[in-house]
Amino acid sequence: MDINISFLTGLGCGICLGISLFAIRNYFGSATKAAKAIKKFASNSEYKLVLVVRTDLNMSKGKIAAQCGHAAVGAFEKAQTRDPEGLNCWQLTGQAKIALKIDSVEEIKQIADNAKQMGLITSLIRDAGRTQIAPNSITVLGVGPAPKDVIDKVTGHLKLL
């Protein structure tokens, strides 16, 4: 009976020690990941996500907010696979989102093309047309998240919404 109790006590201690080591490794592993992301952020520039909104459609404030939400989520999802390190930098440093205005579909398409040529993540939103505007209308373009100085080469000339 004494051997069984000693064995079970040792087994219990071994399991607790294993779980503790696993938790410590995961804790410090994620801290290292965060430190790398912060180091990348510090060595480059601020990160941001820009939302370019068409004002010629005369969307209501609520419609603009919904379309910007679609663009932000679309850009986030693309960044998860295309630039997870940049996405992490953006997340750890405040997730800056800037809304800018543009007056025509031609201009928003040109901005999207320029952003793609620079290798930036883009999320071009087309409305389903169930409420205020015609179906398939381009409403918002999400650009980024990416370093501010890179995005500004494409959208720096636009005014705030």
C-alpha positions in Angstrom: 0.0 0.0 0.0 2.9 2.4 0.8 4.3 1.8 -2.7 1.0 2.8 -4.4 0.7 6.0 -2.4 4.3 7.0 -3.1 3.8 6.2 -6.8 0.6 8.2 -7.0 2.2 11.1 -5.1 5.1 11.1 -7.5 2.9 10.9 -10.5 0.8 13.8 -9.3 3.9 15.9 -8.7 5.2 15.0 -12.1 2.0 16.0 -13.9 1.9 19.3 -11.9 5.5 20.1 -12.8 4.8 19.3 -16.5 1.8 21.5 -16.7 3.7 24.3 -14.9 6.6 24.1 -17.4 4.2 24.1 -20.3 2.5 27.2 -19.0 5.8 29.0 -18.4 7.0 28.2 -21.9 3.8 29.4 -23.5 3.9 32.6 -21.4 7.4 33.5 -22.3 7.0 32.4 -25.9 4.1 34.8 -26.4 6.1 37.6 -24.7 8.9 37.0 -27.1 6.5 37.3 -30.0 5.2 40.6 -28.7 8.7 41.8 -28.1 9.6 41.0 -31.8 6.5 42.8 -33.0 7.2 45.9 -30.9 10.9 45.9 -32.1 9.7 45.8 -35.7 7.3 48.6 -35.0 10.0 50.7 -33.3 12.4 50.1 -36.2 10.0 51.1 -39.0 7.1 53.5 -38.4 3.7 53.6 -37.1 1.1 51.2 -38.5 -2.4 52.2 -39.6 -5.4 51.0 -41.6 -6.9 53.6 -44.0 -10.5 53.5 -45.0 -11.2 55.5 -48.2 -14.9 56.4 -48.4 -16.8 57.6 -51.5 -18.6 60.8 -50.7 -20.3 61.1 -54.1 -22.8 58.3 -53.1 -24.3 60.5 -50.3 -24.4 57.6 -47.9 -25.9 58.2 -44.4 -23.5 58.1 -41.4 -24.8 54.7 -40.5 -24.2 53.3 -44.0 -20.7 54.7 -44.0 -20.0 53.1 -40.6 -21.2 49.7 -41.9 -19.2 49.9 -45.1 -16.1 50.9 -43.2 -16.7 48.0 -40.9 -16.8 45.6 -43.9 -13.6 47.1 -45.3 -11.8 46.9 -41.9 -12.8 43.3 -41.4 -11.8 42.4 -44.9 -8.4 44.0 -44.6 -7.9 42.3 -41.2 -8.7 38.8 -42.6 -6.3 39.3 -45.6 -3.6 40.5 -43.2 -3.9 37.4 -41.1 -2.5 35.3 -44.0 -0.5 37.9 -46.1 1.2 39.8 -43.3 0.7 38.4 -39.8 3.8 40.1 -38.4 2.6 43.5 -39.6 -0.9 42.8 -38.4 0.5 42.0 -34.9 2.4 45.3 -34.9 -0.8 47.1 -35.7 -2.7 45.3 -33.0 -0.1 45.9 -30.3 0.2 49.6 -31.1 -3.4 50.8 -31.0 -4.9 49.6 -34.2 -5.1 53.1 -35.8 -7.8 53.5 -38.4 -8.1 56.6 -40.5 -11.2 57.5 -42.6 -10.5 59.6 -45.7 -12.8 60.9 -48.4 -12.8 60.5 -52.2 -15.2 61.9 -54.8 -15.5 59.3 -57.5 -15.4 55.6 -58.4 -12.5 56.2 -60.8 -10.4 57.8 -58.1 -11.0 54.9 -55.6 -10.2 52.3 -58.3 -6.9 54.2 -59.0 -6.0 54.3 -55.3 -6.7 50.5 -55.1 -4.5 49.8 -58.1 -1.7 52.0 -56.8 -1.9 50.2 -53.4 -1.8 46.8 -54.9 1.2 47.7 -57.1 3.0 48.7 -53.9 2.2 45.3 -52.3 -0.3 46.8 -49.8 -3.3 44.8 -48.6 -6.6 46.1 -50.0 -10.2 45.4 -49.3 -12.6 46.9 -51.9 -16.2 46.9 -50.7 -19.2 46.6 -53.1 -22.6 47.2 -51.6 -25.4 44.6 -52.0 -27.9 47.4 -52.8 -30.5 46.4 -50.3 -30.9 49.9 -48.7 -29.6 53.2 -49.9 -27.5 52.7 -53.0 -27.4 50.8 -56.3 -26.2 47.1 -56.1 -22.6 46.4 -56.8 -21.5 50.1 -56.1 -18.0 50.4 -54.7 -18.4 52.2 -51.4 -15.1 51.9 -49.4 -11.6 50.8 -49.9 -9.5 49.5 -47.0 -5.7 49.9 -47.3 -3.4 48.2 -44.8 -2.7 47.7 -42.0 0.8 48.7 -43.0 3.5 51.3 -42.1 2.1 54.8 -42.1 4.9 56.1 -44.4 4.1 53.5 -47.0 0.3 54.0 -47.0 0.8 57.8 -47.1 2.5 57.3 -50.5 -0.9 56.1 -51.8 -3.4 58.0 -49.7 -1.5 61.0 -48.2 -3.1 63.5 -50.6 -6.7 62.7 -49.5 -8.6 64.7 -46.9 -10.1 63.3 -43.6 -13.7 62.3 -43.8 
